[in-house]
Amino acid sequence: MDVGEFLTRSTIWVSIVGYAVGSVIFALSRREHGDSAARVVWSVACASLIAHFISAFQFYHGWSHAAAYGDTARQTEEVFGFNWGGGLFINYALLIAWILDLAWWWRSGLGSYRKRPWPLVAAWHGLLIFIIFNATVVFGDGIMRWLGLATCLLLALIWLRIVRSLTQSRSGSRGAECL
């Protein structure tokens, strides 16, 4: 494995593991200290995703959007049988959304994140899990596919718990916080 491949692969796994660890911390914590730790871990995970984009464009695509689109289309055709590179735009949107999500959390304070509408929380983290599933299980292979599947199952269970707790706490008392 050369340096470019190592950086590209390791940065995405740091991002995925960071998101998973942050989710566990967030799910198990009801205190500001735990939320602070989750926010820091998710920030590191997001920064690692940015590093992954940089590595992929540097070492695989020559800083060319057209090359990245073409590679995405080729991979999609190999897996699904149709030549479509639109998944690249989904990845761009994910990165922008994650940056905005973290900016909201850092700007609005620790308590604001738990007070967001539960459909927004469910949709956002459902999208993240869907993207991780596609990247690791659908497009992955070997041991990475199995690690991705285990990670996605863990994340789905964690976020189901969080959303269930959120809906129960809000139906029981108006304005109650998530978990």
GIHUGI-V752689 format. One line per field, one symbol per residue. ss: DSSP state (h for helix, s for strand, l for the rest). phi: phi as a letter, one per 30 degrees, with the letter a starting at -180 (. if undefined). burial: I if it has 16 or more other C-alpha atoms within 10 Angstrom, else O. Layout:
ss->???
phi->???
burial->???
This chain:
ss->llhhhhhhhhhhhhhhhhhhhhhhhhhhlllhhhhhhhhhhhhhhhhhhhhhhhhhhhhlllllhhhhhhhhhhhhhhhhllllllhhhhhhhhhhhhhhhhhhhhhhlhhhhhlllhhhhhhhhhhhhhhhhhhhhhlllhhhhhhhhhhhhhhhhhhhhhhhhhhhhhhhlllllll
phi->.ddddeddddddddddddddddddeddccbcdddddddddddddddddddddedddddccchhcdddddddddddddddcibdbcdeddddddeddddddedeeddddjdddddcdeeddeddddddededddddccdcdahdddddddddddeddddddddddddddddddadiddei
burial->OOOOOOIIOOIIIIIIIIIIIIIIIIIOIOOOOIIIIIIIIIIIIIIIIIIIIIIIIOOIIOOOOOOIIIIIIIIIOOOOOOIIIOOIOOOOOIIOOIIOOIOOIIOOOIOOIIOOOIOOIIOIIIOIIOIIIIIIIIOIOOOOIOOIIOIIOIIIOIIIOIIIIIIOIIOOOOOOIII
